[in-house]
Amino acid sequence: MKKNEILEEILNEVDKHPEIMSRRDALKYLTISPLAASVLASATVGASSASAASADVSGKIVIVGGGLAGMSTAARLNNSISNADITVIEPDPISVSYQPGQTLIGAGVWELSDIIYKRDEFVPKGVKLIKGTVTNIDAKNNKVTVDGSQEVSYDQLVVATGINLNYGAIKGLEGEITSAGTDNAATKKTITQDGLHSIYFQDGAVATWKGIQELIEKAKSHKGPGKLQAIFTHPRGPLKCGGAPKKIMYLTHARLEEAGVRDKVELTFYPNGGGMFGIKDYHTAILKQFEARDFKWNYQHNLVAVDTATKTATFDKWKMVEKEFLDEMDEPYMKKVEVSEPVEVKYDFMHVTPPMKAPDVVGKSEIGSQGPGWVTVNKETLQSSFFPNVWSLGDVAGVPMGKTGGSARKQYKVVVDNMISVMSGKEPTAKYDGYTVCPLITSIGTVMLAEFNWASKEPGSGENAASFPLDPTQERWIWWLLKVYALKPMTIHGMLSGKA
């Protein structure tokens, strides 16, 4: 897509929200802002020199998953290889929908229609599409099975299935679903009603906004004693968009303030971990933001059960303690073990972030791993640890961090360059540095742009990986403009063309 087309798409987004900014003001900002210039430039970058020099490679490439990561990879491969033989396997007709927008839907900023994009409109020219579900991966024999019967062979395999939302892992809730999938009837028996909500699937995001409005109305008539309780959970284990549980808490706070009833509701965050963020710079900044907004928090609490009849959430409150054990020679030694106790919490409104896992077809295959089942890959080259012709990226890839669209934007270029190198008989040399970006929405109008990578988490570091000459720990309206107006066009019309 040409630069002026990307610009027009951004301005079209502005037109949907005239109450925040006019097209004229947005154009002025886009003209003078270095940030906007970098966004527009990134959306017009073509194939890398490494890819462009590899136009004569050949082989059958199969991509399992036609979401953002998979379809962007297909487009970039198609741009880079002459006479490319690429097949994408994807059952969901709206697989390329813009998932980061679900937070804004949950807060009433966007409508569901603002994030829905059709898979078939973004299949690159010449790429074959199989509208089915992969039900078996046979990496030893270089083939996958679709819908239990159709076998598809490959020379190179890319696994970009995304991950599943495992609500059923929490006692009292049901279902293992996808973000966009419509097969969520069991989950919706509990989530989406009676104050229990989740923005992690599309229907849930729509219901969350209704739930926030219901909380506001309840607060308006609340006479006490005490305050209404709104709680927000962050589960054990890796999850996509790790900032989302806090984002919806900030936005609920903003809507309560807007309605003049913030003093009637207590907002409490229950993360499984021992901090607000894995990077010290951002952890410190978020703590200050929480204190300024009179938020409460309780670390090391993992949601394990919900009683919807009594509106009671049960958490495992855990800690590590030293315990004495005996070795084979009956000699005592000390070892740290986890101990926990159940804690029950009443709620009027609760946002649940579910545990997440790889689809079983991936996790239980030869390319998967124990536990959540992520694809086992070299974290830098994104090549399978067991099969040199298998690659993975996006949420399902087993890397230490990076389950965000911003990570996929870096990863798909690495996968394409390395795959082409291998197809040329060379070693993979492109490296993913763990870059992740989280536009942490802190109000309706401000965002803290948290950027970090693996180096940020090295012992003694804890520093950010900011791309711009601005303090990334500060809440800024320009990052709101980036989040609300620029990122979706850059993603949908930039990444999905294989260029951004």
KEDOTI-151263 format. One record per residue (C-alpha): chain; x, y, z; residue number from 0. Coordinates in steps of 0.25 Angstrom, whole numbers, plus 5000, padded with zeros to 4 digits. Example, Ala and Ser with C-alpha at 12.3 -4.5 7.8 and 13.67 -1.06 7.14 Angstrom:
BEGIN
kette=A, u=5049, v=4982, w=5031, nr=0
kette=A, u=5055, v=4996, w=5029, nr=1
This chain:
BEGIN
kette=A, u=5000, v=5000, w=5000, nr=0
kette=A, u=5005, v=5014, w=4996, nr=1
kette=A, u=5008, v=5024, w=5007, nr=2
kette=A, u=4997, v=5033, w=5004, nr=3
kette=A, u=4987, v=5021, w=5005, nr=4
kette=A, u=4992, v=5018, w=5019, nr=5
kette=A, u=4990, v=5033, w=5022, nr=6
kette=A, u=4976, v=5032, w=5017, nr=7
kette=A, u=4973, v=5020, w=5025, nr=8
kette=A, u=4978, v=5027, w=5038, nr=9
kette=A, u=4969, v=5039, w=5035, nr=10
kette=A, u=4957, v=5030, w=5032, nr=11
kette=A, u=4959, v=5025, w=5046, nr=12
kette=A, u=4960, v=5039, w=5051, nr=13
kette=A, u=4946, v=5042, w=5044, nr=14
kette=A, u=4940, v=5031, w=5053, nr=15
kette=A, u=4943, v=5039, w=5066, nr=16
kette=A, u=4941, v=5054, w=5063, nr=17
kette=A, u=4938, v=5056, w=5078, nr=18
kette=A, u=4953, v=5054, w=5080, nr=19
kette=A, u=4960, v=5060, w=5068, nr=20
kette=A, u=4956, v=5066, w=5055, nr=21
kette=A, u=4962, v=5062, w=5042, nr=22
kette=A, u=4969, v=5075, w=5041, nr=23
kette=A, u=4976, v=5074, w=5054, nr=24
kette=A, u=4980, v=5060, w=5052, nr=25
kette=A, u=4986, v=5064, w=5038, nr=26
kette=A, u=4994, v=5075, w=5045, nr=27
kette=A, u=4999, v=5065, w=5055, nr=28
kette=A, u=5002, v=5055, w=5045, nr=29
kette=A, u=5010, v=5065, w=5037, nr=30
kette=A, u=5019, v=5070, w=5048, nr=31
kette=A, u=5021, v=5058, w=5057, nr=32
kette=A, u=5033, v=5049, w=5056, nr=33
kette=A, u=5025, v=5038, w=5062, nr=34
kette=A, u=5015, v=5038, w=5051, nr=35
kette=A, u=5026, v=5039, w=5040, nr=36
kette=A, u=5032, v=5027, w=5046, nr=37
kette=A, u=5019, v=5019, w=5045, nr=38
kette=A, u=5016, v=5024, w=5031, nr=39
kette=A, u=5030, v=5020, w=5027, nr=40
kette=A, u=5029, v=5006, w=5033, nr=41
kette=A, u=5017, v=5003, w=5025, nr=42
kette=A, u=5024, v=5005, w=5012, nr=43
kette=A, u=5036, v=4997, w=5014, nr=44
kette=A, u=5038, v=4986, w=5004, nr=45
kette=A, u=5044, v=4972, w=5005, nr=46
kette=A, u=5058, v=4972, w=5012, nr=47
kette=A, u=5070, v=4971, w=5003, nr=48
kette=A, u=5072, v=4957, w=5008, nr=49
kette=A, u=5058, v=4953, w=5003, nr=50
kette=A, u=5059, v=4960, w=4990, nr=51
kette=A, u=5072, v=4953, w=4987, nr=52
kette=A, u=5066, v=4939, w=4988, nr=53
kette=A, u=5055, v=4940, w=4977, nr=54
kette=A, u=5060, v=4927, w=4971, nr=55
kette=A, u=5057, v=4917, w=4983, nr=56
kette=A, u=5046, v=4907, w=4981, nr=57
kette=A, u=5038, v=4898, w=4990, nr=58
kette=A, u=5024, v=4896, w=4996, nr=59
kette=A, u=5021, v=4905, w=5008, nr=60
kette=A, u=5009, v=4902, w=5017, nr=61
kette=A, u=5005, v=4912, w=5027, nr=62
kette=A, u=4996, v=4907, w=5038, nr=63
kette=A, u=4988, v=4919, w=5043, nr=64
kette=A, u=4983, v=4931, w=5035, nr=65
kette=A, u=4982, v=4941, w=5045, nr=66
kette=A, u=4991, v=4954, w=5046, nr=67
kette=A, u=5004, v=4946, w=5048, nr=68
kette=A, u=5001, v=4935, w=5037, nr=69
kette=A, u=4995, v=4944, w=5027, nr=70
kette=A, u=5006, v=4954, w=5028, nr=71
kette=A, u=5016, v=4943, w=5026, nr=72
kette=A, u=5009, v=4938, w=5014, nr=73
kette=A, u=5009, v=4952, w=5008, nr=74
kette=A, u=5024, v=4955, w=5011, nr=75
kette=A, u=5028, v=4941, w=5005, nr=76
kette=A, u=5019, v=4944, w=4993, nr=77
kette=A, u=5026, v=4957, w=4991, nr=78
kette=A, u=5040, v=4951, w=4992, nr=79
kette=A, u=5039, v=4938, w=4984, nr=80
kette=A, u=5037, v=4937, w=4970, nr=81
kette=A, u=5027, v=4926, w=4966, nr=82
kette=A, u=5024, v=4923, w=4981, nr=83
kette=A, u=5016, v=4911, w=4985, nr=84
kette=A, u=5009, v=4916, w=4997, nr=85
kette=A, u=4997, v=4910, w=5004, nr=86
kette=A, u=4990, v=4916, w=5016, nr=87
kette=A, u=4980, v=4907, w=5024, nr=88
kette=A, u=4970, v=4915, w=5033, nr=89
kette=A, u=4956, v=4912, w=5036, nr=90
kette=A, u=4951, v=4925, w=5042, nr=91
kette=A, u=4945, v=4935, w=5032, nr=92
kette=A, u=4949, v=4947, w=5040, nr=93
kette=A, u=4963, v=4942, w=5045, nr=94
kette=A, u=4970, v=4955, w=5041, nr=95
kette=A, u=4961, v=4963, w=5050, nr=96
kette=A, u=4968, v=4974, w=5059, nr=97
kette=A, u=4969, v=4967, w=5073, nr=98
kette=A, u=4976, v=4979, w=5080, nr=99
kette=A, u=4963, v=4987, w=5078, nr=100
kette=A, u=4955, v=4978, w=5087, nr=101
kette=A, u=4960, v=4986, w=5099, nr=102
kette=A, u=4954, v=4999, w=5092, nr=103
kette=A, u=4941, v=4992, w=5090, nr=104
kette=A, u=4941, v=4987, w=5104, nr=105
kette=A, u=4942, v=5002, w=5108, nr=106
kette=A, u=4931, v=5007, w=5098, nr=107
kette=A, u=4941, v=5014, w=5089, nr=108
kette=A, u=4940, v=5005, w=5077, nr=109
kette=A, u=4929, v=4997, w=5072, nr=110
kette=A, u=4931, v=4982, w=5068, nr=111
kette=A, u=4929, v=4986, w=5054, nr=112
kette=A, u=4942, v=4995, w=5055, nr=113
kette=A, u=4951, v=4982, w=5057, nr=114
kette=A, u=4945, v=4972, w=5047, nr=115
kette=A, u=4952, v=4969, w=5035, nr=116
kette=A, u=4950, v=4957, w=5025, nr=117
kette=A, u=4960, v=4947, w=5023, nr=118
kette=A, u=4957, v=4945, w=5008, nr=119
kette=A, u=4960, v=4959, w=5005, nr=120
kette=A, u=4974, v=4958, w=5010, nr=121
kette=A, u=4979, v=4946, w=5004, nr=122
kette=A, u=4991, v=4950, w=4995, nr=123
kette=A, u=4989, v=4948, w=4980, nr=124
kette=A, u=4994, v=4934, w=4976, nr=125
kette=A, u=4994, v=4929, w=4990, nr=126
kette=A, u=4985, v=4916, w=4992, nr=127
kette=A, u=4975, v=4916, w=5003, nr=128
kette=A, u=4969, v=4904, w=5010, nr=129
kette=A, u=4957, v=4907, w=5018, nr=130
kette=A, u=4958, v=4896, w=5028, nr=131
kette=A, u=4964, v=4892, w=5042, nr=132
kette=A, u=4978, v=4885, w=5043, nr=133
kette=A, u=4974, v=4873, w=5052, nr=134
kette=A, u=4988, v=4866, w=5051, nr=135
kette=A, u=5003, v=4871, w=5049, nr=136
kette=A, u=5012, v=4860, w=5045, nr=137
kette=A, u=5026, v=4867, w=5045, nr=138
kette=A, u=5033, v=4854, w=5043, nr=139
kette=A, u=5027, v=4852, w=5030, nr=140
kette=A, u=5025, v=4866, w=5026, nr=141
kette=A, u=5010, v=4866, w=5025, nr=142
kette=A, u=4998, v=4872, w=5032, nr=143
kette=A, u=4983, v=4867, w=5032, nr=144
kette=A, u=4972, v=4876, w=5030, nr=145
kette=A, u=4958, v=4873, w=5036, nr=146
kette=A, u=4962, v=4859, w=5039, nr=147
kette=A, u=4963, v=4854, w=5024, nr=148
kette=A, u=4971, v=4863, w=5015, nr=149
kette=A, u=4986, v=4861, w=5015, nr=150
kette=A, u=4995, v=4873, w=5011, nr=151
kette=A, u=5009, v=4871, w=5009, nr=152
kette=A, u=5020, v=4882, w=5011, nr=153
kette=A, u=5035, v=4885, w=5009, nr=154
kette=A, u=5034, v=4897, w=5019, nr=155
kette=A, u=5024, v=4898, w=5030, nr=156
kette=A, u=5020, v=4911, w=5038, nr=157
kette=A, u=5011, v=4909, w=5050, nr=158
kette=A, u=5004, v=4922, w=5054, nr=159
kette=A, u=4991, v=4916, w=5060, nr=160
kette=A, u=4990, v=4926, w=5071, nr=161
kette=A, u=4986, v=4921, w=5085, nr=162
kette=A, u=4973, v=4917, w=5092, nr=163
kette=A, u=4966, v=4924, w=5103, nr=164
kette=A, u=4964, v=4913, w=5114, nr=165
kette=A, u=4953, v=4918, w=5122, nr=166
kette=A, u=4950, v=4904, w=5126, nr=167
kette=A, u=4962, v=4903, w=5134, nr=168
kette=A, u=4955, v=4912, w=5145, nr=169
kette=A, u=4945, v=4904, w=5153, nr=170
kette=A, u=4931, v=4909, w=5150, nr=171
kette=A, u=4934, v=4914, w=5136, nr=172
kette=A, u=4934, v=4907, w=5123, nr=173
kette=A, u=4940, v=4906, w=5110, nr=174
kette=A, u=4953, v=4906, w=5102, nr=175
kette=A, u=4951, v=4917, w=5091, nr=176
kette=A, u=4958, v=4926, w=5081, nr=177
kette=A, u=4958, v=4941, w=5081, nr=178
kette=A, u=4949, v=4942, w=5069, nr=179
kette=A, u=4942, v=4929, w=5069, nr=180
kette=A, u=4927, v=4928, w=5070, nr=181
kette=A, u=4927, v=4914, w=5076, nr=182
kette=A, u=4926, v=4921, w=5090, nr=183
kette=A, u=4912, v=4917, w=5095, nr=184
kette=A, u=4918, v=4909, w=5107, nr=185
kette=A, u=4927, v=4921, w=5111, nr=186
kette=A, u=4915, v=4931, w=5110, nr=187
kette=A, u=4907, v=4923, w=5120, nr=188
kette=A, u=4915, v=4930, w=5131, nr=189
kette=A, u=4924, v=4941, w=5124, nr=190
kette=A, u=4917, v=4953, w=5118, nr=191
kette=A, u=4906, v=4954, w=5129, nr=192
kette=A, u=4903, v=4957, w=5144, nr=193
kette=A, u=4915, v=4965, w=5145, nr=194
kette=A, u=4925, v=4955, w=5140, nr=195
kette=A, u=4933, v=4959, w=5128, nr=196
kette=A, u=4945, v=4957, w=5119, nr=197
kette=A, u=4950, v=4965, w=5107, nr=198
kette=A, u=4958, v=4954, w=5102, nr=199
kette=A, u=4948, v=4949, w=5092, nr=200
kette=A, u=4939, v=4958, w=5083, nr=201
kette=A, u=4926, v=4955, w=5089, nr=202
kette=A, u=4932, v=4957, w=5102, nr=203
kette=A, u=4937, v=4970, w=5099, nr=204
kette=A, u=4924, v=4975, w=5094, nr=205
kette=A, u=4917, v=4970, w=5107, nr=206
kette=A, u=4928, v=4976, w=5115, nr=207
kette=A, u=4924, v=4990, w=5111, nr=208
kette=A, u=4910, v=4987, w=5115, nr=209
kette=A, u=4915, v=4982, w=5128, nr=210
kette=A, u=4923, v=4995, w=5131, nr=211
kette=A, u=4910, v=5003, w=5128, nr=212
kette=A, u=4902, v=4993, w=5138, nr=213
kette=A, u=4913, v=4996, w=5148, nr=214
kette=A, u=4911, v=5011, w=5147, nr=215
kette=A, u=4896, v=5010, w=5148, nr=216
kette=A, u=4898, v=5001, w=5160, nr=217
kette=A, u=4908, v=5011, w=5166, nr=218
kette=A, u=4898, v=5023, w=5164, nr=219
kette=A, u=4888, v=5016, w=5173, nr=220
kette=A, u=4898, v=5010, w=5183, nr=221
kette=A, u=4896, v=5015, w=5197, nr=222
kette=A, u=4906, v=5006, w=5204, nr=223
kette=A, u=4910, v=5001, w=5214, nr=224
kette=A, u=4924, v=5001, w=5207, nr=225
kette=A, u=4927, v=5001, w=5193, nr=226
kette=A, u=4924, v=4993, w=5181, nr=227
kette=A, u=4935, v=4983, w=5177, nr=228
kette=A, u=4941, v=4983, w=5163, nr=229
kette=A, u=4952, v=4973, w=5162, nr=230
kette=A, u=4962, v=4970, w=5151, nr=231
kette=A, u=4970, v=4957, w=5149, nr=232
kette=A, u=4983, v=4953, w=5143, nr=233
kette=A, u=4986, v=4938, w=5142, nr=234
kette=A, u=4998, v=4929, w=5143, nr=235
kette=A, u=5006, v=4926, w=5131, nr=236
kette=A, u=5009, v=4934, w=5118, nr=237
kette=A, u=4997, v=4941, w=5111, nr=238
kette=A, u=4994, v=4949, w=5099, nr=239
kette=A, u=4994, v=4964, w=5101, nr=240
kette=A, u=4999, v=4964, w=5116, nr=241
kette=A, u=4995, v=4978, w=5118, nr=242
kette=A, u=4980, v=4976, w=5115, nr=243
kette=A, u=4976, v=4973, w=5129, nr=244
kette=A, u=4981, v=4986, w=5134, nr=245
kette=A, u=4976, v=4994, w=5122, nr=246
kette=A, u=4962, v=4990, w=5124, nr=247
kette=A, u=4964, v=4994, w=5139, nr=248
kette=A, u=4969, v=5008, w=5135, nr=249
kette=A, u=4957, v=5009, w=5125, nr=250
kette=A, u=4947, v=5005, w=5135, nr=251
kette=A, u=4952, v=5015, w=5145, nr=252
kette=A, u=4951, v=5026, w=5134, nr=253
kette=A, u=4937, v=5023, w=5131, nr=254
kette=A, u=4933, v=5023, w=5146, nr=255
kette=A, u=4940, v=5036, w=5147, nr=256
kette=A, u=4933, v=5041, w=5135, nr=257
kette=A, u=4919, v=5037, w=5141, nr=258
kette=A, u=4923, v=5043, w=5155, nr=259
kette=A, u=4922, v=5030, w=5162, nr=260
kette=A, u=4937, v=5026, w=5164, nr=261
kette=A, u=4936, v=5029, w=5179, nr=262
kette=A, u=4925, v=5018, w=5180, nr=263
kette=A, u=4934, v=5007, w=5174, nr=264
kette=A, u=4947, v=5000, w=5179, nr=265
kette=A, u=4956, v=4995, w=5168, nr=266
kette=A, u=4965, v=4984, w=5171, nr=267
kette=A, u=4976, v=4977, w=5163, nr=268
kette=A, u=4979, v=4962, w=5166, nr=269
kette=A, u=4991, v=4958, w=5158, nr=270
kette=A, u=4998, v=4944, w=5159, nr=271
kette=A, u=5012, v=4950, w=5159, nr=272
kette=A, u=5019, v=4958, w=5169, nr=273
kette=A, u=5019, v=4971, w=5161, nr=274
kette=A, u=5012, v=4980, w=5151, nr=275
kette=A, u=5022, v=4978, w=5140, nr=276
kette=A, u=5034, v=4970, w=5137, nr=277
kette=A, u=5042, v=4982, w=5134, nr=278
kette=A, u=5046, v=4991, w=5146, nr=279
kette=A, u=5044, v=5004, w=5138, nr=280
kette=A, u=5030, v=5001, w=5135, nr=281
kette=A, u=5027, v=4994, w=5148, nr=282
kette=A, u=5030, v=5007, w=5156, nr=283
kette=A, u=5022, v=5015, w=5146, nr=284
kette=A, u=5010, v=5007, w=5148, nr=285
kette=A, u=5011, v=5007, w=5163, nr=286
kette=A, u=5011, v=5022, w=5163, nr=287
kette=A, u=4999, v=5022, w=5153, nr=288
kette=A, u=4991, v=5012, w=5162, nr=289
kette=A, u=4994, v=5020, w=5175, nr=290
kette=A, u=4989, v=5033, w=5168, nr=291
kette=A, u=4976, v=5026, w=5164, nr=292
kette=A, u=4974, v=5020, w=5178, nr=293
kette=A, u=4975, v=5006, w=5172, nr=294
kette=A, u=4977, v=4994, w=5181, nr=295
kette=A, u=4985, v=4982, w=5177, nr=296
kette=A, u=4989, v=4968, w=5183, nr=297
kette=A, u=5001, v=4961, w=5177, nr=298
kette=A, u=5002, v=4946, w=5176, nr=299
kette=A, u=4987, v=4943, w=5175, nr=300
kette=A, u=4983, v=4933, w=5164, nr=301
kette=A, u=4968, v=4932, w=5161, nr=302
kette=A, u=4964, v=4917, w=5162, nr=303
kette=A, u=4949, v=4917, w=5163, nr=304
kette=A, u=4937, v=4926, w=5162, nr=305
kette=A, u=4923, v=4924, w=5168, nr=306
kette=A, u=4914, v=4932, w=5159, nr=307
kette=A, u=4902, v=4930, w=5168, nr=308
kette=A, u=4908, v=4937, w=5180, nr=309
kette=A, u=4918, v=4945, w=5172, nr=310
kette=A, u=4930, v=4940, w=5179, nr=311
kette=A, u=4944, v=4938, w=5173, nr=312
kette=A, u=4954, v=4929, w=5179, nr=313
kette=A, u=4968, v=4931, w=5178, nr=314
kette=A, u=4980, v=4923, w=5181, nr=315
kette=A, u=4989, v=4932, w=5190, nr=316
kette=A, u=5003, v=4927, w=5188, nr=317
kette=A, u=5017, v=4929, w=5193, nr=318
kette=A, u=5030, v=4921, w=5193, nr=319
kette=A, u=5036, v=4916, w=5206, nr=320
kette=A, u=5048, v=4908, w=5210, nr=321
kette=A, u=5045, v=4894, w=5214, nr=322
kette=A, u=5054, v=4883, w=5219, nr=323
kette=A, u=5055, v=4870, w=5211, nr=324
kette=A, u=5064, v=4857, w=5212, nr=325
kette=A, u=5073, v=4852, w=5201, nr=326
kette=A, u=5076, v=4838, w=5197, nr=327
kette=A, u=5086, v=4837, w=5209, nr=328
kette=A, u=5076, v=4843, w=5219, nr=329
kette=A, u=5083, v=4856, w=5219, nr=330
kette=A, u=5075, v=4868, w=5221, nr=331
kette=A, u=5075, v=4879, w=5211, nr=332
kette=A, u=5066, v=4891, w=5209, nr=333
kette=A, u=5058, v=4894, w=5196, nr=334
kette=A, u=5048, v=4905, w=5193, nr=335
kette=A, u=5034, v=4900, w=5190, nr=336
kette=A, u=5021, v=4907, w=5187, nr=337
kette=A, u=5010, v=4907, w=5197, nr=338
kette=A, u=4996, v=4914, w=5196, nr=339
kette=A, u=4983, v=4916, w=5203, nr=340
kette=A, u=4970, v=4919, w=5197, nr=341
kette=A, u=4965, v=4934, w=5198, nr=342
kette=A, u=4950, v=4937, w=5195, nr=343
kette=A, u=4946, v=4951, w=5189, nr=344
kette=A, u=4932, v=4956, w=5187, nr=345
kette=A, u=4930, v=4964, w=5174, nr=346
kette=A, u=4920, v=4973, w=5167, nr=347
kette=A, u=4928, v=4974, w=5154, nr=348
kette=A, u=4939, v=4964, w=5151, nr=349
kette=A, u=4948, v=4964, w=5138, nr=350
kette=A, u=4954, v=4950, w=5136, nr=351
kette=A, u=4967, v=4948, w=5128, nr=352
kette=A, u=4967, v=4933, w=5125, nr=353
kette=A, u=4979, v=4924, w=5125, nr=354
kette=A, u=4984, v=4922, w=5111, nr=355
kette=A, u=4990, v=4910, w=5104, nr=356
kette=A, u=4993, v=4905, w=5090, nr=357
kette=A, u=4982, v=4897, w=5082, nr=358
kette=A, u=4984, v=4882, w=5085, nr=359
kette=A, u=4987, v=4879, w=5070, nr=360
kette=A, u=5000, v=4887, w=5073, nr=361
kette=A, u=5003, v=4885, w=5088, nr=362
kette=A, u=5001, v=4870, w=5087, nr=363
kette=A, u=5009, v=4868, w=5074, nr=364
kette=A, u=5024, v=4866, w=5072, nr=365
kette=A, u=5026, v=4881, w=5070, nr=366
kette=A, u=5019, v=4885, w=5083, nr=367
kette=A, u=5024, v=4886, w=5098, nr=368
kette=A, u=5019, v=4881, w=5111, nr=369
kette=A, u=5009, v=4890, w=5119, nr=370
kette=A, u=5003, v=4900, w=5110, nr=371
kette=A, u=5008, v=4894, w=5098, nr=372
kette=A, u=5016, v=4905, w=5091, nr=373
kette=A, u=5024, v=4902, w=5079, nr=374
kette=A, u=5038, v=4899, w=5083, nr=375
kette=A, u=5047, v=4908, w=5075, nr=376
kette=A, u=5060, v=4915, w=5075, nr=377
kette=A, u=5056, v=4928, w=5081, nr=378
kette=A, u=5065, v=4937, w=5072, nr=379
kette=A, u=5063, v=4929, w=5058, nr=380
kette=A, u=5049, v=4924, w=5061, nr=381
kette=A, u=5053, v=4911, w=5055, nr=382
kette=A, u=5047, v=4898, w=5062, nr=383
kette=A, u=5057, v=4892, w=5072, nr=384
kette=A, u=5054, v=4878, w=5066, nr=385
kette=A, u=5050, v=4880, w=5051, nr=386
kette=A, u=5059, v=4890, w=5043, nr=387
kette=A, u=5048, v=4892, w=5032, nr=388
kette=A, u=5037, v=4896, w=5043, nr=389
kette=A, u=5036, v=4910, w=5048, nr=390
kette=A, u=5027, v=4917, w=5057, nr=391
kette=A, u=5023, v=4932, w=5061, nr=392
kette=A, u=5012, v=4939, w=5068, nr=393
kette=A, u=5005, v=4935, w=5080, nr=394
kette=A, u=5007, v=4920, w=5079, nr=395
kette=A, u=5022, v=4921, w=5078, nr=396
kette=A, u=5030, v=4917, w=5090, nr=397
kette=A, u=5039, v=4929, w=5092, nr=398
kette=A, u=5041, v=4936, w=5106, nr=399
kette=A, u=5033, v=4948, w=5103, nr=400
kette=A, u=5025, v=4954, w=5091, nr=401
kette=A, u=5010, v=4950, w=5090, nr=402
kette=A, u=5006, v=4963, w=5084, nr=403
kette=A, u=5004, v=4968, w=5070, nr=404
kette=A, u=5016, v=4977, w=5071, nr=405
kette=A, u=5024, v=4965, w=5073, nr=406
kette=A, u=5018, v=4958, w=5061, nr=407
kette=A, u=5022, v=4970, w=5053, nr=408
kette=A, u=5037, v=4967, w=5056, nr=409
kette=A, u=5036, v=4952, w=5056, nr=410
kette=A, u=5030, v=4950, w=5042, nr=411
kette=A, u=5041, v=4957, w=5035, nr=412
kette=A, u=5051, v=4948, w=5043, nr=413
kette=A, u=5044, v=4935, w=5039, nr=414
kette=A, u=5043, v=4939, w=5024, nr=415
kette=A, u=5058, v=4943, w=5023, nr=416
kette=A, u=5062, v=4930, w=5031, nr=417
kette=A, u=5053, v=4921, w=5023, nr=418
kette=A, u=5058, v=4926, w=5010, nr=419
kette=A, u=5072, v=4925, w=5015, nr=420
kette=A, u=5070, v=4910, w=5018, nr=421
kette=A, u=5063, v=4908, w=5005, nr=422
kette=A, u=5075, v=4913, w=4998, nr=423
kette=A, u=5084, v=4903, w=5006, nr=424
kette=A, u=5089, v=4913, w=5016, nr=425
kette=A, u=5088, v=4915, w=5031, nr=426
kette=A, u=5078, v=4924, w=5037, nr=427
kette=A, u=5084, v=4937, w=5041, nr=428
kette=A, u=5073, v=4947, w=5044, nr=429
kette=A, u=5070, v=4948, w=5059, nr=430
kette=A, u=5058, v=4953, w=5067, nr=431
kette=A, u=5063, v=4961, w=5079, nr=432
kette=A, u=5050, v=4959, w=5087, nr=433
kette=A, u=5044, v=4972, w=5084, nr=434
kette=A, u=5030, v=4974, w=5089, nr=435
kette=A, u=5022, v=4987, w=5090, nr=436
kette=A, u=5010, v=4989, w=5099, nr=437
kette=A, u=5002, v=5002, w=5097, nr=438
kette=A, u=4997, v=5002, w=5111, nr=439
kette=A, u=4984, v=5010, w=5111, nr=440
kette=A, u=4983, v=5018, w=5124, nr=441
kette=A, u=4971, v=5027, w=5121, nr=442
kette=A, u=4962, v=5031, w=5110, nr=443
kette=A, u=4972, v=5040, w=5104, nr=444
kette=A, u=4986, v=5035, w=5109, nr=445
kette=A, u=4995, v=5023, w=5107, nr=446
kette=A, u=5008, v=5019, w=5112, nr=447
kette=A, u=5016, v=5012, w=5101, nr=448
kette=A, u=5024, v=5001, w=5107, nr=449
kette=A, u=5034, v=4995, w=5098, nr=450
kette=A, u=5044, v=4985, w=5103, nr=451
kette=A, u=5052, v=4973, w=5099, nr=452
kette=A, u=5060, v=4961, w=5105, nr=453
kette=A, u=5072, v=4970, w=5108, nr=454
kette=A, u=5062, v=4978, w=5117, nr=455
kette=A, u=5060, v=4966, w=5126, nr=456
kette=A, u=5074, v=4962, w=5128, nr=457
kette=A, u=5079, v=4962, w=5142, nr=458
kette=A, u=5082, v=4976, w=5146, nr=459
kette=A, u=5075, v=4983, w=5134, nr=460
kette=A, u=5060, v=4985, w=5136, nr=461
kette=A, u=5061, v=4996, w=5126, nr=462
kette=A, u=5052, v=4999, w=5114, nr=463
kette=A, u=5055, v=4998, w=5099, nr=464
kette=A, u=5048, v=5011, w=5095, nr=465
kette=A, u=5049, v=5015, w=5080, nr=466
kette=A, u=5046, v=5029, w=5082, nr=467
kette=A, u=5053, v=5041, w=5089, nr=468
kette=A, u=5042, v=5042, w=5099, nr=469
kette=A, u=5041, v=5036, w=5113, nr=470
kette=A, u=5033, v=5024, w=5111, nr=471
kette=A, u=5028, v=5023, w=5125, nr=472
kette=A, u=5020, v=5035, w=5124, nr=473
kette=A, u=5005, v=5035, w=5120, nr=474
kette=A, u=5004, v=5043, w=5107, nr=475
kette=A, u=4992, v=5047, w=5097, nr=476
kette=A, u=5001, v=5045, w=5085, nr=477
kette=A, u=5002, v=5030, w=5088, nr=478
kette=A, u=4987, v=5030, w=5089, nr=479
kette=A, u=4986, v=5035, w=5075, nr=480
kette=A, u=4996, v=5025, w=5071, nr=481
kette=A, u=4988, v=5014, w=5078, nr=482
kette=A, u=4974, v=5018, w=5073, nr=483
kette=A, u=4977, v=5024, w=5059, nr=484
kette=A, u=4990, v=5019, w=5054, nr=485
kette=A, u=4993, v=5005, w=5058, nr=486
kette=A, u=4981, v=4998, w=5052, nr=487
kette=A, u=4983, v=5003, w=5038, nr=488
kette=A, u=4998, v=5000, w=5039, nr=489
kette=A, u=4994, v=4986, w=5043, nr=490
kette=A, u=4983, v=4983, w=5034, nr=491
kette=A, u=4988, v=4990, w=5022, nr=492
kette=A, u=5003, v=4989, w=5025, nr=493
kette=A, u=5006, v=4976, w=5031, nr=494
kette=A, u=4996, v=4968, w=5024, nr=495
kette=A, u=5002, v=4973, w=5011, nr=496
kette=A, u=5015, v=4968, w=5016, nr=497
kette=A, u=5022, v=4981, w=5016, nr=498
kette=A, u=5021, v=4988, w=5030, nr=499
